[in-house]
Amino acid sequence: MSQYWSAVVHGLTPYVPGEQPRLPNLIKLNTNENPYGPSPKVLEALREQVADSLKLYPDPTSAALRQAIAQACGVTVAQVFVGNGSDEVLAHTFQALLNHEGPLLYPDITYSFYPVYCGLYGVTGREVPLDEQFRIRIDDYIQATDAGAVIFPNPNAPTGIPLPLSEIERLLKARPDMPVVVDEAYVDFGAESAIKLVPHYPNLLVVHTLSKSRSLAGLRAGYAIGNVALIEALNRVKDSFNSYPLDRFAQAGAAAAMADTAYFEHTRQAVIRTREHLVAGLNAMGFEVLPSAANFVFARHTQRDGADLTAALRARSIIVRHFKNPARIAPFMRITIGTDEQCQALLDALKEILA
Ligand SMILES: *Cc1c(COP(=O)(O)O)cnc(C)c1O
């Protein structure tokens, strides 16, 4: 606290990212990074940039990257907005599209950055409870006639549970009056993308990240796909904030990652396979695992507490994520899908802990 702080800073409750400890032999399954490195073509593209001139500003419009994204997603360049990580894309979205008179609806158990952006931008948020199976009930959103906008991840985080596209379309059809933002950070690991609905619904914005399925958490690149009017709103905010959010490395590396479809397919299938294997192993040990379409699973043991198991794993140099709040999810651990070897080490450690 300081007398020099502005009132808005006094009122902030910042997001707390998962820890990034530097310990030897650590098995890091806590922040949903991809266990595989990025495409070798990304590294090639980065090396070419070193030879290029860093004394010049990067392209403020990220045209080549947006072209690569448009190509990969089957949309036009004008329907693509890019940002410094999807967190920045989301931040601009809150300011540009989600600040209305009616409250912004999001699930009570979801990505914990949403309430943080509400605090930063003065958006009134309203939590909508998941049902007893931890699922999003789309009717709750349809029926909230006073709502100004909606945001949720699909698959949801930290549950990993996907929502069928037909449910999202039902919302878009019923509520053309409000913007609907679908945060598809994990969609490539088994859910159906809403991008194909973009041409039909001018109120739909779909947000993606290159941090998870493209293995580029360290590069910081994310994007949004939507109707050109929504993209224009994001550009207006971006150009009032930072004209050059993506540096030359991020633009070149991200474009190379989007273009390497074969590598993308190979690594995401590997993650999906390992997930199915891990789920079977956890089930065999008495865990209940929520049905995941993401690169993590949300699991609770019938006998042991989530905090307790997380601490015991940590003592064996394996870190997973535990959320104390809300109380309903305290029994769970969120476990990122690692390599087969890492997941086997996790299962071995749990076997020991539970013995
Ligand atoms: C990881 C994540 C993001 C942010 O990704 P970055 O592009 O790394 O900022 C956004 N939304 C959800 C739900 C996430 O889990």
The ligand as an ORCA input file, in Angstrom:
! r2SCAN-3c Opt
* xyz 0 1
  C      -3.925    -20.773    -20.256
  C      -5.228    -20.090    -20.406
  C      -5.329    -18.845    -21.026
  C      -4.142    -17.954    -21.276
  O      -3.238    -18.346    -22.134
  P      -2.048    -17.379    -22.594
  O      -2.223    -17.322    -24.056
  O      -0.824    -18.106    -22.169
  O      -2.185    -16.052    -21.946
  C      -6.576    -18.320    -21.263
  N      -7.687    -18.965    -20.876
  C      -7.633    -20.131    -20.233
  C      -8.899    -20.789    -19.816
  C      -6.404    -20.721    -19.963
  O      -6.345    -21.847    -19.282
*
